[in-house]
Amino acid sequence: MAIRLTSLVGPLNKFLKIGAHPQLLALFVLALVLAVYLLTGCAPLSTEERPPTVTLQIQLDSAGILLAQAFPVKVLAASLHPVGEKQEQGWQQLPVTKHEIDLLSIRTDSATVAQGLLPPGTYNMAFIVLGDAHLEGQTRFERDVQTIVEPIGALVDLNAGQHLTIIVHLAALPFPHSPQKLALYAVDATISQGH
């Protein structure tokens, strides 16, 4: 629906000639701006126009460290890699929503660590960059844990309006030649579609 601005000039002139109170004038201008805003099609985006939303979660699958009381780790970054780009380039960053998490609290369930909007397209890898990790409480392992979380394969097609969740499964395993030291690895990724 189109509005002719000339059709608004007449009522505005009459309003000003009668010596309207300044507060009424301000209210009139505000109502006019709101009417123009609503009538110019400032409606919410349709599903086809909204960018896809991606949620990255992590879950600890390994149960070999159950004797520890806590296993905190820092989450530094999260991203997806588009198909067709070199592995070192093109990573699409997702905002980190949880900067530290106790991995022992997510042995039976996953936790969201990053979420955001990405351009539609096909992606082939997910990457969660983890920082310092250590074990707390009684354990037979060294306290400091090496994080060796590499990008993990996660082939997804992101379409406009879609909500996708990728769970990166982690495992804490002993080093082959140093059984007292643990390393944290990404071992798998599962993908599910949401609303």
C-alpha contacts under 8 A as a table, 3 or more apart, distances in Angstrom:
res1	aa1	res2	aa2	distance
1	M	39	L	6.68
1	M	40	T	7.59
2	A	39	L	7.64
2	A	40	T	7.67
3	I	7	S	7.89
4	R	7	S	5.48
4	R	8	L	7.29
5	L	8	L	5.32
5	L	9	V	6.79
6	T	9	V	5.24
6	T	10	G	7.49
7	S	10	G	6.41
7	S	11	P	7.92
8	L	11	P	5.83
8	L	12	L	6.32
9	V	12	L	5.14
9	V	13	N	6.12
10	G	13	N	5.26
10	G	14	K	6.41
11	P	14	K	5.18
11	P	15	F	6.08
12	L	15	F	4.99
12	L	16	L	6.22
13	N	16	L	5.17
13	N	17	K	6.13
14	K	17	K	5.11
14	K	18	I	6.39
15	F	18	I	5.71
15	F	19	G	7.19
15	F	20	A	6.27
16	L	19	G	5.55
16	L	20	A	5.93
17	K	20	A	7.56
20	A	24	L	6.50
20	A	25	L	6.43
21	H	24	L	5.29
21	H	25	L	6.31
22	P	25	L	4.93
22	P	26	A	6.19
23	Q	26	A	5.05
23	Q	27	L	6.20
24	L	27	L	4.98
24	L	28	F	6.08
25	L	28	F	5.02
25	L	29	V	6.24
26	A	29	V	5.18
26	A	30	L	6.17
27	L	30	L	5.08
27	L	31	A	6.17
28	F	31	A	5.12
28	F	32	L	6.13
29	V	32	L	4.95
29	V	33	V	6.17
30	L	33	V	5.18
30	L	34	L	6.17
31	A	34	L	5.09
31	A	35	A	6.10
32	L	35	A	5.13
32	L	36	V	6.27
33	V	36	V	5.19
33	V	37	Y	6.13
34	L	37	Y	5.01
34	L	38	L	6.17
35	A	38	L	5.22
35	A	39	L	6.06
36	V	39	L	5.19
36	V	40	T	6.00
37	Y	40	T	5.53
37	Y	41	G	7.32
37	Y	42	C	6.41
38	L	41	G	6.17
38	L	42	C	6.04
38	L	43	A	7.77
39	L	42	C	7.49
45	L	48	E	7.86
45	L	49	E	5.64
45	L	50	R	6.01
46	S	49	E	5.25
46	S	50	R	6.41
46	S	161	G	7.94
47	T	50	R	5.40
47	T	160	A	6.72
47	T	161	G	4.57
47	T	162	Q	7.94
48	E	160	A	5.22
48	E	161	G	5.60
49	E	160	A	6.10
49	E	161	G	6.72
50	R	160	A	5.49
50	R	161	G	4.75
51	P	117	L	6.02
51	P	118	L	6.34
51	P	119	P	6.11
51	P	120	P	6.60
51	P	159	N	7.56
51	P	160	A	4.87
51	P	161	G	5.55
51	P	162	Q	7.50
52	P	117	L	5.65
52	P	118	L	5.82
52	P	119	P	6.75
52	P	120	P	6.28
52	P	158	L	6.19
52	P	159	N	5.98
52	P	160	A	5.00
52	P	161	G	4.97
52	P	162	Q	4.71
52	P	163	H	5.83
52	P	164	L	7.69
53	T	115	Q	7.25
53	T	116	G	5.58
53	T	117	L	4.54
53	T	118	L	6.42
53	T	161	G	7.38
53	T	162	Q	6.23
53	T	163	H	4.69
53	T	164	L	6.29
54	V	115	Q	5.64
54	V	116	G	5.63
54	V	117	L	6.22
54	V	118	L	7.06
54	V	163	H	5.91
54	V	164	L	4.95
54	V	165	T	5.85
54	V	166	I	7.57
55	T	112	T	6.80
55	T	113	V	7.91
55	T	114	A	5.92
55	T	115	Q	4.36
55	T	116	G	6.76
55	T	163	H	7.77
55	T	164	L	6.25
55	T	165	T	4.66
55	T	166	I	6.25
56	L	78	A	7.62
56	L	112	T	5.88
56	L	113	V	6.03
56	L	114	A	5.13
56	L	115	Q	6.13
56	L	165	T	5.97
56	L	166	I	5.03
56	L	167	I	5.98
56	L	168	V	7.41
57	Q	110	S	6.01
57	Q	111	A	5.16
57	Q	112	T	4.18
57	Q	113	V	5.47
57	Q	114	A	6.96
57	Q	165	T	7.34
57	Q	166	I	6.13
57	Q	167	I	4.57
57	Q	168	V	6.10
58	I	106	I	7.87
58	I	110	S	5.43
58	I	111	A	5.64
58	I	112	T	6.70
58	I	113	V	7.06
58	I	167	I	5.35
58	I	168	V	4.79
58	I	169	H	5.80
58	I	170	L	6.97
59	Q	103	L	7.39
59	Q	106	I	5.47
59	Q	107	R	6.18
59	Q	108	T	7.60
59	Q	109	D	6.39
59	Q	110	S	4.53
59	Q	111	A	6.66
59	Q	167	I	6.94
59	Q	168	V	6.45
59	Q	169	H	4.98
59	Q	170	L	5.95
60	L	103	L	6.11
60	L	104	L	7.23
60	L	106	I	5.93
60	L	107	R	4.89
60	L	108	T	7.79
60	L	110	S	7.82
60	L	169	H	5.97
60	L	170	L	4.77
60	L	171	A	5.80
60	L	172	A	7.81
61	D	107	R	5.96
61	D	108	T	7.88
61	D	169	H	6.24
61	D	170	L	5.83
61	D	171	A	5.43
62	S	65	I	7.57
62	S	107	R	7.68
62	S	170	L	7.25
62	S	171	A	4.67
62	S	172	A	5.81
62	S	173	L	7.48
63	A	66	L	5.86
63	A	107	R	7.65
64	G	172	A	7.36
64	G	173	L	7.46
65	I	68	A	5.98
65	I	139	T	7.37
65	I	172	A	7.63
66	L	69	Q	7.76
66	L	104	L	7.97
67	L	137	G	7.74
67	L	138	Q	6.22
67	L	139	T	5.46
68	A	71	F	7.18
68	A	135	L	6.21
68	A	136	E	5.79
68	A	137	G	5.10
68	A	138	Q	5.47
68	A	139	T	5.23
69	Q	104	L	7.84
69	Q	135	L	7.55
69	Q	136	E	5.56
69	Q	137	G	4.89
69	Q	138	Q	7.09
70	A	102	D	6.18
70	A	103	L	7.40
70	A	104	L	5.98
70	A	135	L	5.97
70	A	136	E	5.02
70	A	137	G	6.87
71	F	102	D	5.08
71	F	103	L	5.28
71	F	104	L	5.74
71	F	133	A	6.87
71	F	134	H	5.79
71	F	135	L	4.75
71	F	136	E	6.26
72	P	100	E	6.71
72	P	101	I	5.44
72	P	102	D	4.06
72	P	103	L	5.99
72	P	104	L	7.97
72	P	133	A	5.73
72	P	134	H	6.19
72	P	135	L	7.12
73	V	100	E	5.61
73	V	101	I	5.63
73	V	102	D	6.34
73	V	103	L	7.02
73	V	130	L	6.86
73	V	131	G	6.49
73	V	132	D	5.69
73	V	133	A	4.25
73	V	134	H	6.95
74	K	99	H	5.67
74	K	100	E	4.34
74	K	101	I	6.64
74	K	130	L	5.64
74	K	131	G	4.91
74	K	132	D	5.72
74	K	133	A	6.71
75	V	96	V	7.42
75	V	98	K	6.94
75	V	99	H	4.77
75	V	100	E	5.64
75	V	101	I	7.64
75	V	113	V	7.30
75	V	128	I	7.33
75	V	129	V	6.20
75	V	130	L	4.70
75	V	131	G	6.14
76	L	96	V	7.37
76	L	99	H	6.63
76	L	128	I	7.62
76	L	129	V	5.37
76	L	130	L	5.57
76	L	131	G	6.25
77	A	93	Q	7.57
77	A	94	L	7.54
77	A	95	P	7.54
77	A	96	V	6.16
77	A	128	I	5.82
77	A	129	V	4.99
77	A	130	L	7.31
78	A	93	Q	5.99
78	A	94	L	5.50
78	A	95	P	7.12
78	A	96	V	6.56
78	A	114	A	6.43
78	A	126	A	7.65
78	A	127	F	5.63
78	A	128	I	4.38
78	A	129	V	6.12
79	S	91	W	6.01
79	S	92	Q	5.26
79	S	93	Q	4.30
79	S	94	L	5.35
79	S	126	A	6.00
79	S	127	F	5.37
79	S	128	I	6.63
80	L	91	W	5.64
80	L	92	Q	5.27
80	L	93	Q	6.74
80	L	94	L	7.83
80	L	123	Y	6.48
80	L	124	N	7.48
80	L	125	M	5.69
80	L	126	A	4.62
80	L	127	F	6.30
81	H	85	E	7.61
81	H	87	Q	7.49
81	H	90	G	6.34
81	H	91	W	4.62
81	H	92	Q	6.20
81	H	123	Y	5.36
81	H	124	N	5.89
81	H	125	M	5.14
81	H	126	A	6.48
82	P	85	E	6.16
82	P	90	G	6.61
82	P	91	W	6.83
82	P	92	Q	7.62
82	P	121	G	7.20
82	P	122	T	5.84
82	P	123	Y	4.06
82	P	124	N	6.08
82	P	125	M	7.54
83	V	122	T	5.77
83	V	123	Y	5.16
83	V	124	N	5.72
85	E	89	Q	6.14
85	E	90	G	5.88
86	K	89	Q	5.32
86	K	90	G	7.28
87	Q	90	G	7.69
88	E	91	W	7.70
92	Q	118	L	7.08
94	L	114	A	5.98
94	L	115	Q	5.81
94	L	116	G	5.34
94	L	117	L	7.41
94	L	118	L	7.84
95	P	114	A	5.48
95	P	115	Q	5.84
95	P	116	G	6.05
96	V	99	H	6.62
96	V	113	V	5.76
96	V	114	A	4.18
96	V	115	Q	6.72
97	T	112	T	7.33
97	T	113	V	5.20
97	T	114	A	4.89
97	T	115	Q	6.72
98	K	101	I	7.03
98	K	112	T	7.23
98	K	113	V	4.77
98	K	114	A	6.89
99	H	113	V	7.27
102	D	105	S	5.60
102	D	106	I	7.44
103	L	106	I	5.41
103	L	107	R	6.95
104	L	107	R	5.69
105	S	108	T	7.86
105	S	109	D	7.99
106	I	109	D	4.94
106	I	110	S	5.42
106	I	111	A	6.57
107	R	110	S	7.52
110	S	167	I	7.13
112	T	115	Q	7.54
119	P	158	L	7.74
120	P	157	D	7.63
120	P	158	L	4.90
120	P	159	N	5.06
120	P	160	A	5.96
121	G	157	D	5.77
121	G	158	L	5.14
121	G	159	N	6.68
122	T	155	L	7.23
122	T	156	V	5.67
122	T	157	D	4.36
122	T	158	L	6.04
123	Y	154	A	7.26
123	Y	155	L	5.63
123	Y	156	V	5.30
123	Y	157	D	6.43
123	Y	158	L	7.65
124	N	153	G	5.89
124	N	154	A	5.06
124	N	155	L	4.12
124	N	156	V	6.37
125	M	151	P	6.08
125	M	152	I	5.43
125	M	153	G	4.51
125	M	154	A	4.74
125	M	155	L	6.50
126	A	151	P	5.64
126	A	152	I	5.45
126	A	153	G	6.48
126	A	154	A	5.95
126	A	168	V	7.90
127	F	149	V	7.90
127	F	150	E	6.74
127	F	151	P	4.45
127	F	152	I	6.35
128	I	149	V	7.28
128	I	150	E	7.99
128	I	151	P	7.33
129	V	149	V	6.90
130	L	147	T	6.54
130	L	149	V	7.10
131	G	147	T	6.89
132	D	144	D	7.95
132	D	145	V	7.56
132	D	146	Q	7.79
132	D	147	T	7.38
133	A	144	D	6.28
133	A	145	V	5.33
133	A	146	Q	7.07
133	A	147	T	7.09
134	H	143	R	5.18
134	H	144	D	4.41
134	H	145	V	5.15
135	L	139	T	7.60
135	L	142	E	7.67
135	L	143	R	4.82
135	L	144	D	6.56
135	L	145	V	7.26
136	E	139	T	7.73
136	E	143	R	6.87
139	T	142	E	7.75
140	R	180	Q	6.90
141	F	179	P	7.88
141	F	180	Q	4.69
141	F	181	K	5.68
141	F	182	L	6.85
142	E	145	V	7.30
142	E	180	Q	5.85
142	E	181	K	5.35
142	E	182	L	7.29
144	D	181	K	7.80
144	D	182	L	7.86
145	V	181	K	6.86
145	V	182	L	5.29
145	V	183	A	5.49
145	V	184	L	6.95
146	Q	182	L	6.46
146	Q	183	A	4.53
146	Q	184	L	6.14
147	T	183	A	5.65
147	T	184	L	4.70
147	T	185	Y	6.67
148	I	183	A	6.48
148	I	184	L	5.63
148	I	185	Y	5.26
148	I	186	A	7.68
149	V	184	L	6.51
149	V	185	Y	4.75
149	V	186	A	5.08
150	E	185	Y	7.32
150	E	186	A	6.46
151	P	186	A	7.74
152	I	168	V	7.74
152	I	186	A	6.71
152	I	187	V	7.49
152	I	188	D	6.74
152	I	189	A	6.83
153	G	188	D	7.67
153	G	189	A	7.01
154	A	166	I	7.81
154	A	189	A	6.25
154	A	190	T	7.53
154	A	191	I	7.48
156	V	191	I	7.96
158	L	162	Q	6.70
158	L	164	L	7.77
159	N	162	Q	5.59
162	Q	193	Q	7.64
162	Q	194	G	7.30
162	Q	195	H	6.67
163	H	193	Q	6.02
163	H	194	G	4.91
163	H	195	H	5.42
164	L	191	I	7.19
164	L	192	S	5.97
164	L	193	Q	4.62
164	L	194	G	5.60
165	T	191	I	5.77
165	T	192	S	5.26
165	T	193	Q	6.20
165	T	194	G	7.00
166	I	189	A	6.60
166	I	190	T	5.73
166	I	191	I	4.59
166	I	192	S	6.56
167	I	189	A	5.44
167	I	190	T	5.23
167	I	191	I	6.44
168	V	186	A	6.60
168	V	187	V	7.66
168	V	188	D	6.04
168	V	189	A	4.50
168	V	190	T	6.77
169	H	186	A	5.81
169	H	187	V	5.79
169	H	188	D	5.17
169	H	189	A	5.79
169	H	190	T	7.91
170	L	184	L	6.68
170	L	185	Y	5.50
170	L	186	A	4.52
170	L	187	V	5.74
170	L	188	D	7.39
171	A	184	L	5.69
171	A	185	Y	5.35
171	A	186	A	6.48
171	A	187	V	6.59
172	A	182	L	6.08
172	A	183	A	5.48
172	A	184	L	4.44
172	A	185	Y	6.38
173	L	182	L	5.35
173	L	183	A	5.51
173	L	184	L	6.54
173	L	185	Y	7.68
174	P	178	S	6.87
174	P	179	P	5.06
174	P	180	Q	6.72
174	P	181	K	5.59
174	P	182	L	4.33
174	P	183	A	6.13
175	F	178	S	5.00
175	F	179	P	5.59
175	F	180	Q	7.72
175	F	181	K	5.94
175	F	182	L	5.91
175	F	183	A	6.44
176	P	179	P	6.40
178	S	181	K	5.69
179	P	182	L	7.40
